């Protein structure tokens, strides 16, 4: 089974950016743990701060993998293009947010992605990625 993990803007700064919200662990360290937890799954990782690059990657990988774990970060609230890219690919997508976006600023409550995904996990920290992988894995059984 192949699952792509795709992170959006500023998530390359996990561990140093607003640790009171996002924690102190880098995503690369967390990803190493995910790969150890799921050795039977081929996990790939992509992060971009650029909306068009994310759209291109979703379009490309969404035809090659069995599922996508997507944290569009701040593009969640602004990018119709990312939502459209998710809708255009056959791979099931789970939207993940580290923080509880519904308990934050009002503008974060709008998602241009949620209506296009299989489900959304929000506010459970990095654990949300693991839960998304477990869900995608359950689809193949």
C-alpha positions in Angstrom: 0.0 0.0 0.0 1.2 3.5 -0.9 0.2 6.6 1.0 1.3 10.1 0.3 1.6 12.7 3.1 1.3 16.2 1.8 1.9 19.3 4.0 1.3 22.9 3.1 2.8 26.2 4.1 4.9 26.7 7.2 4.7 23.1 8.2 8.4 22.8 7.4 8.8 24.8 10.6 7.1 22.3 12.9 9.0 22.1 16.2 10.1 25.7 16.1 7.1 27.6 14.9 4.5 28.4 17.7 5.3 25.3 19.7 2.5 26.1 22.1 0.1 25.4 19.2 2.0 22.9 17.0 4.4 21.2 19.4 8.1 20.8 19.6 8.7 17.9 17.3 9.8 18.4 13.7 7.7 16.7 11.1 10.7 14.8 9.8 11.2 13.2 13.2 7.5 12.4 13.5 7.6 10.9 10.0 10.4 8.6 11.0 8.2 7.3 13.8 5.3 6.8 11.4 7.4 4.8 9.0 8.5 2.6 11.9 4.8 2.2 13.0 3.7 1.3 9.5 6.5 -0.7 7.9 4.1 -2.4 5.5 3.0 1.0 4.0 5.2 2.9 1.6 4.9 6.4 3.0 6.0 9.3 0.8 6.3 12.9 2.1 6.0 16.2 0.3 5.8 19.7 1.7 5.5 23.0 -0.1 4.9 26.6 0.7 3.6 27.2 -2.8 0.0 26.6 -3.7 0.5 25.7 -7.4 3.2 23.2 -6.5 0.8 21.5 -4.0 -1.9 21.3 -6.8 0.6 19.8 -9.2 1.7 17.2 -6.6 -1.8 16.3 -5.6 -2.7 15.8 -9.3 0.4 13.7 -10.0 0.4 11.5 -6.9 -3.4 11.2 -6.6 -3.3 8.7 -9.5 -0.3 6.7 -8.1 -1.2 6.1 -4.5 -3.8 4.3 -2.5 -4.5 7.3 -0.3 -3.4 10.8 0.6 -3.0 12.4 4.0 -3.3 16.2 3.4 -2.6 19.1 5.7 -3.2 22.1 3.4 -2.4 24.4 6.4 -3.4 28.0 5.7 -4.4 27.1 2.1 -7.3 25.3 3.6 -9.1 28.6 4.1 -8.1 30.2 0.8 -7.5 27.7 -2.0 -10.3 26.6 -4.2 -7.6 25.2 -6.5 -6.4 22.7 -3.8 -10.0 21.6 -3.2 -10.5 21.1 -6.9 -7.3 19.1 -7.2 -8.4 16.8 -4.4 -11.8 16.3 -6.2 -10.0 15.5 -9.5 -8.0 12.5 -8.3 -9.2 9.0 -7.5 -7.2 8.5 -4.3 -9.1 8.9 -1.1 -7.9 11.9 0.8 -8.0 12.6 4.6 -7.6 16.2 5.6 -5.6 16.7 8.8 -5.1 19.8 11.0 -2.7 19.7 14.0 -4.6 22.4 15.8 -8.4 22.7 16.4 -9.1 25.2 13.6 -12.6 25.6 14.9 -11.4 26.9 18.2 -9.1 29.5 16.6 -9.7 32.6 14.5 -13.0 32.9 12.7 -11.4 32.7 9.2 -10.0 29.3 10.0 -13.4 27.8 10.2 -13.8 27.9 6.4 -12.3 25.0 4.4 -12.2 24.9 0.6 -11.0 21.3 1.0 -13.3 19.6 3.5 -16.1 19.0 1.1 -13.8 17.1 -1.3 -12.2 14.7 1.2 -13.2 11.4 2.8 -12.9 12.9 6.2 -11.2 15.5 8.4 -9.2 15.1 11.6 -8.6 18.3 13.5 -7.1 19.3 16.8 -5.5 16.0 17.8 -1.9 17.2 17.2 0.4 15.0 15.1 -1.6 12.0 16.2 -4.1 13.0 13.4 -1.7 11.8 10.7 -1.5 8.3 12.3 -5.3 8.2 12.6 -5.6 9.2 8.9 -3.2 6.4 7.9 -5.2 3.9 9.9 -8.4 5.0 8.2 -6.8 4.8 4.7 -5.4 1.4 5.6 -8.8 0.1 6.6 -10.2 1.0 3.1 -7.8 -1.6 1.6 -8.9 -4.5 3.8 
